[in-house]
Amino acid sequence: MTLLVGLLLAAFVGVFMDVIFPQSVLDIIARDPIGSLFVMLILSLPIYVCSTASIPLAAGFLFAGFSPGSVLVFLLAGPATNIATMAVIGKNFGKRFLSIYLASIIITAMGLGVIVNWIYSNFISMSINIFQGNTPTEFIPYVIRFIFAIVLVLLMAYGIYRKSSDKKKFSKQNKVHGKLKHVYL
């Protein structure tokens, strides 16, 4: 279910990214290797997203033109710094522990983002070209994308069906065991 939410959020980001940010502003933000790290860090802090749901969002940001390092910052900082987690940590461990926790996540995510951007710009960017100008290139043929989309939808439907049938079976077992308890007592 969280993957479905993540896919819907990614579709929202993909469709409305041009509406929220004009393409010229998005190009300036996304192409700046250091600035995009801060943008992703600030964006990931208030968003309540688990690690499963953040992957399709990260793919949407990557295809919107953000660098791999900035997407990594989002993937690392987003699930670890959501509001609920910070509230629980602050309540149970105190404000000092929370500030150390946040500082360590921010420093680690930003440092790894810089390293990934450096590796990508020096070694990988020539071999993988996702964008040609402002339009994404199709490095995966449409037929293969379509087949995998159908497989993903089928697997998600099976998972939802399996989860609902397990709940029904569990509630039936509890009813049977409850009746047997009363018979034996």
N, C-alpha and C positions, 0 to 999 in steps of 0.2 A: 504494500500500500504506500509506503514512503517513496518507493521508486516512482510510482504513478504520480504522486504529488510533485516530486522532483522534475519529472518529465513535463508536467503541466506548467510549473514555474519556469522551466527552461524555454518552453514554447512562448510563454509570456515575455520573457526577456528577449528572445529572438525577434518577436513581432514588434514589441514596443520600444526596443532600444533606439530605433531611429526616431520615434516620436518623442521620447524623453530627452534624448541628446541628439542634436543635429549631427550629421555625419562629419562635419568639419571639427566640431568639438570632440566627438568620439575619437576621431583620428589623432587629435592632439593628446588626449588623455591616454589612449591605448598605446600609442607608439612611444611614449616617454618611458624608458625602462625603469626609472626610479619612481617617477610620479604615479605610474600605474600600480606599483606595489602599495603605495599609501592609499590610493583610491580603493583598491581591493580590500585592504585592511580595514578601512573605515566602513566599507560596505558590508563586510563580513561580521562586524561586531554586533549590530542590533538584530541581524536576521536569525530567526530561530529555525535552523535547518540541521538535520542529522547528516551523518557522513554519506549515507546512501542517497539522500535527496540532493546533496550538494554536487554530485558528479555530473548529472545532466546540466545543472546550472553552470558548472565550470566549463563544460563543452560549449554552452551558449556564449559564454564570455570569450572563450578561445576563438570561436568563429566570428565573434563581433570585432576581433582584432587585437585583443589583449595578449600580452606576451605570456609564454608558458610559466615564467617565474611569478607573475602576478596572479595567474590562475592557481598556482601552487599555494600562494599566500592565502587565497580564498579557501582552498581545500583544507589547509592546516588550521587557520584561525577561525573559520566559520563554525564548525561543530564544537570546538573547544571553548569558544567565548560567547555562546548564546546567553541571553538574559537569565534563563532558568538555571543554567549551570553556575553562572556567577553569583546568583542569589543564594543558592544552596551552599556554595563554597564560602561565601562571605558570612553566612549565618553560622555554619558549623565550625569554621576555622578562624574566622576573624578577618578584619580589613587588611592587616599586614600580610597575612598569607595570601589573600586575594590579590593584592598588588604585586607580590612576588610571582604568583601564578600568571597573571596577565603579562607582566614584563617578560617572563621567560617565554611565553607563547609568542609574543610580538617580536622579540629579538630573534628567536629561532625561525619563525616564519619569514621574517624579512631577510635574514641572513641566507636562508636556503633559497628564497626567491631571487636574490642577487646572484647567487652561485648558478642557479638554473638558467637565468637570463644570460650570464656570461658564457656558460657551456653552449647554450643554444645559439647565441650570436657568433661564436667562434668555430663551432664544429658541426652543428646540425642544420643551420638555417639554409645552407646551400642545397641540402639533399631533400628537404621537405618544404614545399611551397603550398600553403593552404590558400593564400590569396594571390590573385593576379589583378593588380589595381585595387578596385574596391569590391570586386565580385569574387565569391569563393569558387575555386576550381573544383572539379569533380575528380578527386583522386581515388574515390571508391565508386565504381559504376552503379548506376541507378538500380539495376536489377538486383545486385547483391544487397544494396541498402534496403530495398523493398522486401526481399526475402527475410533479412534479419529483423526488420520491423515487425513482420508477421510472426516470426518465431518469438520475439520479445512479448508481443501482445498475447500470444497463446500461453506462454510461460506465466505471465502475470495473471491471466484468467485462471489458469490451473492452480496457482498459489492461493488466490482468493477463494476458489472453490474448495480447495483442500483445507484451508483454515476454517471455513464455515462448517464443513462436514465434520471436522475434528471437534468443534465446539458442540455440535449436536450430539455426537457420539459420547462425549464426556458428560453432557447433562443427562443423557439416557442412562449411563452407567451409574451416576449419582442417585437417580431415582430408584433404580433397581437395588442398589446397595442400601439405600435408606429403607426400602420396604423390607428387605431381608433382615435388617437390624431389628425392626419392630417385631418381626415374626419370631426371631430367636430369643428376644427378651421376654 
